[in-house]
């Protein structure tokens, strides 16, 4: 994993954690987003 990918993942994870103080982070269809991981296609948001 490149340094840039690590930094992007960390930034997304921190943003999700910061946003959770206002309620659960959800997609438009109501799925709860709990984190982010590297995938073959880039960064994938993960659900509960």
C-alpha positions in Angstrom: 0.0 0.0 0.0 1.4 3.4 -1.0 2.0 6.2 1.4 -0.7 8.2 -0.4 -3.3 5.4 0.0 -2.5 5.0 3.7 -3.0 8.8 4.2 -6.3 8.8 2.2 -7.6 5.8 4.2 -6.7 7.4 7.5 -8.3 10.7 6.5 -11.6 8.9 5.5 -11.6 6.9 8.8 -11.0 10.1 10.8 -13.8 11.9 8.9 -16.2 9.0 9.6 -15.3 9.0 13.3 -15.7 12.8 13.5 -19.0 12.7 11.8 -20.4 10.1 14.1 -20.8 12.7 16.9 -23.7 13.9 14.8 -25.2 10.4 14.3 -24.4 7.3 12.4 -22.8 7.8 9.0 -25.1 6.4 6.3 -25.5 6.0 2.6 -28.5 7.4 0.8 -30.3 4.1 1.1 -29.7 4.0 4.9 -26.8 1.6 5.1 -24.5 2.4 8.1 -20.9 3.2 7.1 -18.4 2.1 9.8 -15.0 2.4 8.0 -12.9 2.2 4.9 -10.5 -0.3 3.5 -8.2 -0.6 0.5 -9.6 -2.7 -2.4 -8.6 -3.7 -5.9 -10.7 -0.7 -7.1 -9.3 1.9 -4.7 -11.0 2.7 -1.4 -14.1 0.9 -0.3 -16.4 2.1 2.4 -17.5 -0.7 4.7 -20.8 -1.3 6.5 -21.6 -2.7 9.9 
